[in-house]
């Protein structure tokens, strides 16, 4: 389980490196007096995190072989909704890699400003390392990436505890924060600005579904170990997110030019000593590792879609290391393209983020409600209510995210999701008949031959031989 926690929680845990910063960026439009609102917004997001975690624990136990949004939505809501969930997740996996890589480079350039002109090249180097590690296989990459995850947990825990301790003792910051308190830009602290700040902070919830996708990768009993890992991940994530937001308020940290919020907190609490550089290196490393969650899930989901004839069959082929090499290469290439297109800027990529994740959340939880009501298992009413609450909460968050981020780039993800789903439906015969091949019963022997419109002597002889061999059995 320690390796599983490192592999499947890296994306969610690493989001604290930029989630609080995105909230503060939005609130800064109303001036310095509005920055305190980041605390209640962070609390609401953590509450939403708790609802999602409780809902996904039920998904893990209902689907011990892996219950991703595509599988749950397809089996309970229908193939079309399953394809919408799959398209949203595939796009979001690509964005996860791009955002995590760009944020990792930002952590490095905050500690070493001389690397700022080379952030795109550094991001492409990170992608190359990730691709090579995953092409070697999940077990090898899991052991490789466990150390950075636990190093980041140690560094962030030390930062938060030391920061709270200094604040309680009323000690001044070791180094003044780099950010300049913004003046109000004419935008009032109204409902619209609060909705925008909430949607920006929802990036902290990305990566939660990874555990339910990979239940089969855990040791026996798989559902129990996966649920325990999910709960531990949620507790750590909530502590880090609330702690970062609180320290940013206490030390009056605002996003500064060339400095991330975590970097400013490190300098204010640790100074520019060894602990500060340990924090920045650990942050950069886990952000690189965070993309490993997508490198594990994108190829797996692509292979399932290829097996169901919604994507090219080459995506279902395994390489020499028993990994889906084609999916890994496509993911690395797509994320690299986004890095080059947006210049490796995290703030430019964030508006595209989280739409696909919350769409998948909503469809998955809605599918679980239908499953409980149809199977009528033990305490099915209570389970249905829990998943219904999760679906309503994530659906409301999805609506807020889609509306507030639409003009800032979310329209690209929404349009791409619709187009990809429609193309899959039109190109696959399994979508038209309503049942994907992976859900159909397979005959134990060769199916009976059907006559062709144009007889062929050679094909007729082969049918006779096949029929004779079947009768002899």
C-alpha positions in Angstrom: 0.0 0.0 0.0 2.8 2.6 0.5 3.7 2.4 -3.2 0.0 2.6 -4.1 -0.4 5.7 -2.0 2.6 7.3 -3.8 1.4 6.3 -7.3 -2.3 7.0 -7.0 -2.3 10.1 -4.7 0.5 12.1 -6.3 -1.8 14.1 -8.6 -4.3 15.0 -5.8 -1.6 15.9 -3.2 0.5 17.9 -5.6 -2.5 20.2 -6.4 -1.9 22.2 -3.2 1.1 23.6 -5.1 -1.2 25.7 -7.3 -4.8 25.5 -6.0 -4.5 28.2 -3.3 -2.5 30.3 -5.7 -5.3 30.2 -8.2 -7.8 31.3 -5.6 -5.7 34.3 -4.6 -5.1 35.3 -8.2 -8.9 35.6 -8.8 -9.5 37.4 -5.5 -6.7 39.9 -6.0 -8.9 41.5 -8.7 -11.0 43.0 -5.8 -7.9 44.2 -3.9 -6.0 43.1 -0.8 -9.0 43.3 1.4 -10.6 40.4 -0.4 -7.8 37.9 0.0 -9.1 36.7 3.4 -12.1 35.1 1.6 -9.7 32.4 0.4 -10.2 30.7 3.8 -13.9 30.1 3.6 -13.6 29.1 0.0 -10.9 26.6 0.9 -13.2 25.2 3.6 -16.1 24.7 1.2 -13.8 22.9 -1.3 -12.6 20.6 1.5 -16.2 19.9 2.4 -16.8 19.0 -1.2 -13.8 16.8 -1.1 -15.3 14.9 1.8 -18.5 14.3 -0.1 -16.7 13.0 -3.1 -14.5 10.7 -1.1 -17.5 9.1 0.7 -19.2 8.6 -2.6 -16.1 7.0 -4.3 -15.6 4.6 -1.4 -18.9 3.0 -2.5 -17.8 2.8 -6.1 -14.6 1.0 -5.0 -16.6 -1.7 -3.2 -19.2 -2.0 -6.0 -16.4 -2.4 -8.7 -13.5 -4.3 -7.2 -12.0 -4.8 -10.7 -11.8 -1.1 -11.3 -14.7 1.3 -11.4 -13.7 4.3 -13.5 -16.3 6.8 -14.7 -16.5 5.2 -18.1 -17.3 1.8 -16.8 -19.8 3.0 -14.2 -21.6 5.4 -16.6 -21.7 2.9 -19.5 -23.1 0.0 -17.4 -25.7 2.1 -15.6 -26.5 5.1 -17.8 -25.8 3.7 -21.3 -23.1 3.7 -23.8 -23.5 7.4 -24.9 -23.0 8.7 -21.3 -20.1 6.4 -20.9 -18.4 7.8 -23.9 -19.0 11.4 -22.7 -17.3 10.5 -19.4 -14.5 8.7 -21.2 -13.8 11.6 -23.6 -13.8 14.1 -20.7 -11.4 12.0 -18.7 -9.0 11.5 -21.6 -8.8 15.2 -22.2 -8.4 15.9 -18.5 -5.6 13.3 -18.2 -3.7 15.2 -20.9 -4.3 18.5 -19.1 -3.2 16.9 -15.8 0.2 16.1 -17.3 0.6 19.5 -18.9 -0.5 21.4 -15.7 1.6 19.3 -13.3 4.7 19.7 -15.5 4.3 23.4 -15.9 3.8 23.8 -12.2 6.8 21.7 -11.4 8.9 23.9 -13.7 7.5 27.0 -11.9 8.6 25.5 -8.5 12.2 25.1 -9.9 12.3 28.6 -11.5 11.1 30.1 -8.2 14.1 28.6 -6.4 16.5 29.2 -9.3 15.3 32.3 -11.3 18.0 31.8 -13.9 16.1 28.8 -15.3 13.0 31.0 -16.1 13.9 31.4 -19.8 14.2 27.6 -20.2 10.9 26.6 -18.7 9.5 25.0 -21.9 12.6 23.0 -22.4 12.6 21.9 -18.8 8.9 20.8 -19.1 9.7 18.7 -22.1 12.6 17.1 -20.2 10.2 16.2 -17.4 7.8 14.6 -19.9 10.6 12.5 -21.3 11.5 11.2 -17.9 7.9 10.3 -17.1 7.4 8.6 -20.4 10.5 6.5 -20.0 9.6 5.5 -16.4 6.2 4.4 -17.4 7.3 2.5 -20.5 9.3 0.4 -18.1 6.1 -0.8 -16.4 3.9 0.3 -13.4 5.8 -1.6 -10.8 9.1 -0.1 -11.7 7.8 3.4 -12.0 5.9 3.0 -8.7 9.1 2.3 -6.8 10.8 5.0 -8.6 8.2 7.6 -7.7 7.5 6.6 -4.1 10.4 8.6 -2.7 9.4 12.0 -4.1 5.8 11.6 -2.9 6.9 10.9 0.7 9.6 13.6 0.6 6.9 16.2 -0.4 4.6 15.0 2.4 7.5 15.5 4.9 8.4 18.9 3.5 4.8 20.2 3.5 4.0 18.9 6.9 7.2 20.6 8.3 6.2 23.8 6.5 2.7 24.0 7.8 3.6 23.0 11.4 6.5 25.4 11.5 4.4 28.2 10.0 1.6 27.7 12.5 4.1 27.6 15.3 5.7 30.8 14.3 2.3 32.5 13.9 1.2 31.4 17.4 4.4 32.8 18.8 3.9 36.0 16.9 7.3 35.7 15.2 7.9 37.8 12.1 8.6 36.3 8.7 12.2 35.3 8.1 12.1 37.0 4.7 9.3 39.4 3.5 7.0 37.9 0.9 7.8 38.7 -2.7 4.2 39.5 -3.7 3.0 43.1 -4.0 -0.4 43.8 -2.5 -2.8 44.5 -5.4 -5.0 47.5 -5.7 -8.6 46.9 -6.6 -9.1 46.7 -10.3 -12.7 47.9 -10.2 -14.2 44.5 -9.7 -16.4 44.1 -6.6 -16.3 41.1 -4.3 -19.6 39.8 -5.5 -21.1 36.4 -6.2 -19.5 36.2 -9.6 -16.0 36.7 -8.2 -16.6 34.2 -5.5 -17.8 31.7 -8.0 -14.7 32.2 -10.1 -12.4 31.8 -7.1 -14.3 28.6 -6.1 -13.9 27.1 -9.6 -10.2 28.0 -9.6 -9.7 26.2 -6.3 -11.6 23.1 -7.4 -8.4 22.1 -9.2 -7.4 20.7 -5.8 -9.9 17.8 -6.3 -8.4 16.6 -9.5 -6.8 13.1 -9.3 -9.2 11.6 -6.7 -10.7 9.1 -9.2 -7.4 7.5 -9.8 -7.8 5.1 -6.8 -11.2 3.8 -8.0 -9.7 3.3 -11.5 -6.9 1.1 -10.3 -8.5 -1.0 -7.6 -7.2 -4.2 -9.2 -3.6 -2.9 -8.7 -3.9 -3.2 -4.9 -3.0 -6.2 -2.8 -5.8 -8.4 -1.5 -8.3 -7.6 -0.2 -8.3 -5.0 -3.0 -11.4 -2.9 -2.0 -10.4 -2.6 1.6 -6.8 -1.5 0.7 -8.1 0.9 -2.0 -10.6 2.5 0.4 -8.0 2.9 3.1 -5.6 4.5 0.6 -8.4 6.9 -0.6 -9.2 8.0 3.0 -5.5 8.6 3.9 -5.1 10.6 0.7 -8.1 12.7 1.5 -6.9 13.5 5.0 -3.5 14.5 3.8 -4.9 16.6 1.0 -7.4 18.4 3.2 -4.6 19.2 5.8 -2.2 20.5 3.1 -4.8 22.6 1.3 -6.3 24.2 4.4 -2.8 24.7 5.9 -1.5 26.4 2.8 -4.5 28.7 2.6 -4.2 29.6 6.3 -0.5 30.4 6.1 -1.0 32.5 2.9 -3.5 34.6 4.9 -1.3 34.8 8.0 1.8 35.8 6.2 0.0 38.0 3.7 1.2 36.0 0.7 0.0 37.0 -2.8 1.1 35.6 -6.1 4.2 37.5 -7.1 6.1 37.8 -10.3 8.3 34.7 -10.7 7.4 33.3 -7.3 4.8 30.7 -6.4 2.8 30.9 -3.2 4.5 27.8 -1.8 7.9 29.4 -2.6 7.0 32.6 -0.8 5.8 30.6 2.2 9.0 28.7 2.3 11.1 31.8 2.3 8.9 33.5 5.0 9.1 30.4 7.3 12.5 28.8 6.5 14.4 31.6 4.9 16.7 30.7 2.0 18.3 27.9 3.8 18.5 24.1 3.1 14.9 23.5 4.2 13.6 26.0 1.6 15.4 24.3 -1.2 14.3 20.9 0.1 10.7 22.2 -0.1 11.0 23.5 -3.7 12.8 20.4 -4.9 10.2 18.2 -3.3 7.4 20.2 -4.8 8.9 20.1 -8.3 9.5 16.3 -7.9 5.9 15.5 -6.8 4.4 17.7 -9.5 6.4 15.6 -12.0 5.3 12.4 -10.3 1.7 13.7 -10.3 1.6 13.2 -14.1 2.4 9.6 -13.4 -1.3 9.1 -12.3 -2.4 10.2 -15.8 0.3 8.0 -17.3 -1.2 5.1 -15.5 -4.9 5.9 -16.3 -4.8 7.3 -19.8 -3.4 4.2 -21.4 -5.7 1.9 -19.4 -8.8 3.8 -20.4 -7.7 4.1 -24.0 -7.2 0.3 -24.1 -10.7 -0.3 -22.8 -12.2 2.0 -25.4 -10.1 0.4 -28.1 -11.3 -3.1 -27.0 -14.9 -1.7 -27.2 -14.1 -0.5 -30.8 -14.4 3.2 -30.0 -10.7 3.9 -30.5 -8.1 2.4 -32.9 -7.2 -1.2 -31.8 -3.5 -0.3 -31.6 -4.2 1.4 -28.3 -5.2 -2.0 -26.8 -1.8 -3.6 -27.7 0.7 -4.1 -24.9 4.5 -3.6 -25.4 7.4 -5.7 -24.2 7.0 -4.5 -20.6 3.3 -5.3 -20.6 2.2 -1.7 -20.7 0.1 0.1 -23.3 3.0 1.8 -25.0 1.0 3.6 -27.7 -1.3 5.3 -25.1 1.8 6.4 -23.1 3.4 7.9 -26.2 0.2 9.7 -27.3 -0.3 11.2 -23.8 3.3 12.5 -23.7 3.1 14.0 -27.2 -0.2 15.7 -26.5 0.9 17.2 -23.2 4.2 18.3 -24.8 2.2 20.1 -27.5 0.1 22.0 -24.9 3.3 23.0 -23.1 4.8 24.5 -26.2 1.5 26.1 -27.2 0.9 27.9 -23.9 4.6 28.6 -23.2 4.7 26.4 -20.1 2.5 28.9 -18.2 0.5 27.2 -15.4 -2.0 30.1 -15.1 -2.9 29.8 -18.8 -3.5 26.1 -18.6 -5.6 26.1 -15.4 -8.8 27.5 -17.0 -8.9 24.4 -19.2 -8.7 22.2 -16.1 -11.3 20.5 -13.8 -14.2 20.6 -16.3 -13.6 17.0 -17.4 -12.9 15.8 -13.9 -16.2 17.1 -12.4 -18.2 15.9 -15.4 -16.8 12.4 -14.8 -17.5 12.7 -11.1 -21.1 13.6 -11.8 -21.7 10.8 -14.3 -20.0 8.3 -12.1 -22.1 9.1 -9.0 -25.3 9.3 -11.1 -24.5 5.8 -12.4 -24.0 4.5 -8.9 -27.4 5.8 -7.9 -29.0 3.9 -10.8 -27.0 0.8 -9.8 -28.2 0.8 -6.2 -31.8 1.3 -7.2 -31.7 -1.5 -9.8 -29.7 -4.1 -7.8 -31.5 -3.3 -4.4 -28.7 -4.7 -2.3 -28.2 -4.4 1.4 -29.0 -0.9 2.6 -29.4 0.2 -1.0 -31.5 3.3 -0.1 -28.8 4.7 2.1 -26.1 4.0 -0.5 -28.2 5.6 -3.2 -28.7 8.7 -1.0 -25.0 9.1 -0.5 -24.2 8.8 -4.2 -27.1 11.1 -5.0 -25.6 13.7 -2.7 -22.3 13.3 -4.3 -23.8 13.7 -7.8 -25.7 16.8 -6.9 -22.6 18.4 -5.2 -20.2 17.7 -8.1 -22.9 18.6 -10.6 -23.3 22.0 -9.0 -19.6 22.5 -8.9 -19.4 21.5 -12.6 -22.0 24.1 -13.5 -20.0 26.8 -11.7 -16.8 25.7 -13.3 -18.2 25.6 -16.8 -19.9 29.0 -16.5 -17.1 30.9 -14.9 -14.3 29.4 -17.0 -16.1 29.2 -20.3 -14.7 32.3 -21.9 -11.2 31.6 -20.3 -10.7 28.3 -22.2 -13.3 25.9 -20.8 -15.2 26.1 -24.0 -12.3 24.2 -25.7 -12.7 21.2 -23.3 -16.5 21.2 -23.6 -16.4 21.4 -27.4 -13.6 18.7 -27.6 -15.6 16.4 -25.3 -18.8 16.7 -27.4 -16.9 16.2 -30.7 -14.9 13.3 -29.5 -18.0 11.5 -28.1 -20.0 12.1 -31.3 -17.1 10.7 -33.5 -16.9 7.6 -31.3 -20.6 7.0 -31.6 -20.7 7.4 -35.4 -17.6 5.4 -36.0 -18.3 2.3 -33.9 -20.9 -0.3 -34.6 -21.0 -1.3 -30.9 -22.4 2.1 -30.0 -25.2 1.7 -32.5 -26.2 -1.7 -31.2 -26.0 -0.4 -27.6 -23.7 -3.1 -26.1 -19.9 -2.8 -26.3 -17.9 -6.0 -27.1 -16.5 -6.1 -23.6 -20.0 -6.5 -22.2 -21.3 -9.2 -24.5 -21.2 -12.9 -23.9 -18.6 -14.7 -26.0 -19.3 -18.1 -27.5 -17.1 -21.0 -26.4 -16.8 -22.3 -30.0 -16.7 -20.7 -33.4 -20.1 -19.1 -34.3 -22.1 -20.7 -37.0 -21.4 -19.5 -40.5 -23.9 -17.4 -42.3 -24.3 -17.6 -46.1 -22.8 -14.9 -48.2 -24.6 -13.0 -50.9 -21.9 -14.1 -53.4 -20.8 -17.7 -52.9 -17.0 -18.4 -52.9 -15.9 -22.0 -53.4 -12.8 -21.7 -51.2 -14.8 -20.1 -48.4 -17.6 -22.7 -48.7 -15.1 -25.5 -48.3 -13.7 -23.8 -45.1 -17.2 -23.5 -43.7 -17.9 -27.2 -44.3 -14.6 -28.1 -42.6 -15.5 -25.8 -39.6 -19.0 -27.3 -39.3 -17.6 -30.8 -39.4 -15.1 -30.1 -36.7 -17.8 -28.6 -34.5 -20.0 -31.7 -34.9 -17.1 -34.0 -34.1 -16.7 -32.2 -30.7 
